[in-house]
Amino acid sequence: AQKQREQPMLSNYFKLAYRNLLSNKMVFLINIFGLSIAVGCCITVFLFLKNNWTMDDFHENGERIFIVEYAVDNDGQEQIWGSSPMPLGPALTDEFPQIERAVRTELMGGKVYLDDRVFNELVYFADPGFFDMFTFPLKMGDPQVLNEPNAVILSANFAEKYFNDENPMGKNIIVVIDNQHKRIFTVKGVAEKFPENIGFGFDILTGFNTLASIRPDAQTDWTQPARGTFVQLRQPEDVQILAKNMGKFVSLHNAVNDDVQIQSFVFDNLRHPNDEAYQVYRRPFEASHPLLTVMFSLIALLMMALSCFNYINISLGLAGKRLKEIGVRKVMGGKKIQLIAQFMSENLLLCLLALIAGLALTEGVFAPMLNARMVTKISLSFVDDPWLWYFLTGLLALTGVASGAYPAFYLSSLQPVSIFRGQSLFKRKSLLTRIFLTIQFVLAFCTVIIGVVLVFASDYWENLPWGYRPEQTLVVRLDQPENYPFLKTEAERNPYVLRTAGAMNQIGESLNRDNVFFDETKFEVVRFDVSAGYFETMGLRLSSGRFFDEDRQFEDADAVVINQTFAEARDWTAPLGQQFRADDKTYTVIGVVDDFKILGSAATRPVVFYSADAAKLAYLVIRYESGAGTRVEQFMKSAWQGLYPEIPFSYFHQKLVFENFYENFDRAASSFRYIAGLALVIACLGLFGLASQNYASHLKEVSIRKVLGASVKDIVFLSNRMFLFILAIASIVATTVCFSGIQLLLSEVKEFTGTMELGIAPYILANALVFLTAFIAISSQTYKLARISPATTLRDE
């Protein structure tokens, strides 16, 4: 009987909830909007974090696969490297019976020529056991083709991207590896589509026999690194045996490599990487930075907190419309628990609708937005993801309780006597409500400030001086170094061409890190190998000394040109004539150039220019007359097609070399601008809710003030002074926190961002945006207060 009574009562709660929601359509839409955004953000963050936490879990042997890394001493600090000596994998297999198999991988840049198109791609090399170790099923072909020379296996994405609906099997593709080695590969396999939670994969995969034809001595050379060495153990706990008995291989390496002295080898599990895996240099695949998890979690919490505060404020603001209902139900015998159940059922229904809307937002807006900006791809899958169901259930319950508990308990505690006497039930100085709103706006101010700072940073970097003349410069990528003399001769025949030069690696296109040595001290630099005339062609400015000279090639073979940052890092006041060791040779500094832009940001690096071997040049750099870019480009294209009709012409204009950097940064910045905009809108909805409450509680006071002669200006100020105070406090707190945090962050990442002085402009602009939006949010309620008629309000008093 008790259950029979409870069922219609529960049904009645939801019927009343449905009617009450429809009776306040505007409030209903505002609440749905705020909560659905927060729910959508939470679902998106959950999908992203789940991908991170389950990264590479799909590999069946994942628990038994370990990456072999090594540790070195770098000025007293332990530094972990993810690469390992090339012969290490086979040597470990011979030494330890605990190892079932070892697989090495290598990675090199390549230009893919397909019909008349050119693509820059990464070419992966792997030992034949790659597909036995890792779970990468093939849609077409046989994994054993890794034993065949010049055979490649493509990813499903690569095959679809370049062959569309055609069957790629048996097709030939031309690949120039490392700007030097031309190979004609035959497609003999296509992988199934990779799972979303993949940490590393491949687009073009070929066997180690192909690498052996490019670097024939590397297989047995302990000074040559492989990008990754993986071992599959018979039992995961066997890794302790390996770790304790690696001294032999440390000695083997150190005996032949004086430049890199390994202290120990380290093993990192594929499924459960070490906490500091993100700090490993040249890891075979990137590990997620823990700050990424923290940042995304904070975004989700921020949105949820803002939305719940909104709901609380708006619910309290509009409770005045339901006071008589509460009083009557209590007089008629209604219990507090019944009123709580009524309010919570209304809130649960609202949260359920917000959950549905949030799922739609995730699928249609947030997930595609994240996928466009991150390497990790996410999607909703209800069929094979029980964790998603658990999360959605928990999110619904948490949202319902967090947003509805305070209004439900507060409103149900009101006494009928107080209600019918018309006593003020919402204290003007409600500390909790003000704290809620202040926190909302601190968070809103912070997100907007960060969003504006990112915009200013992007603009600052794009407008930095380059340190050379990128305009009027065409760079031709060479298919083979042998192309250089022919194309240089052709270019110099054009009347619009002013100068030409060659390079093994080009500023902005490649960043070749290298080490130079001062006695036993290692010093990391960025290396460029260029021909004589390169500095003049690029427009680099000479600070002291001289450039390379074609008439002094023998002398310049042991000479280098450095930049100002190099000289300053070594505390050289007179850098000319200084010497260092590299490539088993001693080099002498003959010139110093002003610092120039080698990254898209303002960061500088110590740079060394070496005189390039003419037989290894990979770029032809052409300076042309102003306004002649298109004509020179067409001329060089015709010259190329005349010399090499079967290979597409590949080139770029130097002034566009950092476009990818700026586009990627702008994508990241735009993501945060969206978050900042959403946070600001949600916070202003909360302000609107409090303004509604303020409007309801100040009707009689304002009417009396009007009767006594108060002006509209006075009424506007009096009714909004609390909001102005809250905004002022939030602005001061947020600006102080953001300014301190951003300055600290810039000092920590100075190596990547360089010196960047943003000034106070972004903070002023961000504060103005928030204040303006807040003013718009409360203006409608302020207008109502200013326009009320005292006669209407006071006629029943």
Secondary structure as UniProt FT lines:
FT   HELIX           2..23
FT   HELIX           25..53
FT   TURN            54..58
FT   TURN            60..61
FT   HELIX           62..64
FT   STRAND          65..74
FT   TURN            75..76
FT   STRAND          77..81
FT   STRAND          84..85
FT   TURN            86..87
FT   HELIX           88..95
FT   TURN            97..98
FT   STRAND          99..114
FT   TURN            115..116
FT   STRAND          117..126
FT   TURN            128..129
FT   HELIX           130..133
FT   STRAND          138..141
FT   HELIX           143..147
FT   TURN            149..150
FT   STRAND          151..154
FT   HELIX           156..163
FT   TURN            164..165
FT   TURN            169..170
FT   STRAND          172..177
FT   TURN            178..180
FT   STRAND          181..191
FT   TURN            196..197
FT   STRAND          204..207
FT   HELIX           208..214
FT   TURN            216..217
FT   HELIX           218..220
FT   TURN            222..223
FT   STRAND          225..226
FT   STRAND          228..233
FT   HELIX           236..238
FT   HELIX           239..244
FT   HELIX           247..256
FT   STRAND          262..269
FT   TURN            275..276
FT   HELIX           277..279
FT   HELIX           290..317
FT   HELIX           319..322
FT   HELIX           323..331
FT   TURN            332..333
FT   HELIX           336..361
FT   HELIX           362..366
FT   HELIX           367..373
FT   HELIX           386..412
FT   HELIX           416..421
FT   TURN            428..429
FT   HELIX           431..462
FT   TURN            471..472
FT   STRAND          473..477
FT   TURN            481..482
FT   HELIX           483..493
FT   TURN            495..496
FT   STRAND          497..503
FT   TURN            507..509
FT   STRAND          512..518
FT   TURN            519..520
FT   STRAND          521..530
FT   TURN            532..533
FT   HELIX           534..538
FT   STRAND          542..545
FT   HELIX           550..552
FT   HELIX           553..556
FT   TURN            557..558
FT   STRAND          559..563
FT   HELIX           564..569
FT   TURN            570..571
FT   TURN            576..577
FT   STRAND          579..582
FT   TURN            583..584
FT   STRAND          585..593
FT   STRAND          607..611
FT   HELIX           614..616
FT   STRAND          619..624
FT   TURN            626..627
FT   HELIX           629..643
FT   TURN            645..646
FT   STRAND          651..653
FT   HELIX           654..656
FT   TURN            657..658
FT   HELIX           659..697
FT   HELIX           699..707
FT   TURN            708..709
FT   HELIX           712..748
FT   HELIX           750..753
FT   HELIX           761..787
FT   HELIX           790..794
FT   TURN            795..796
//
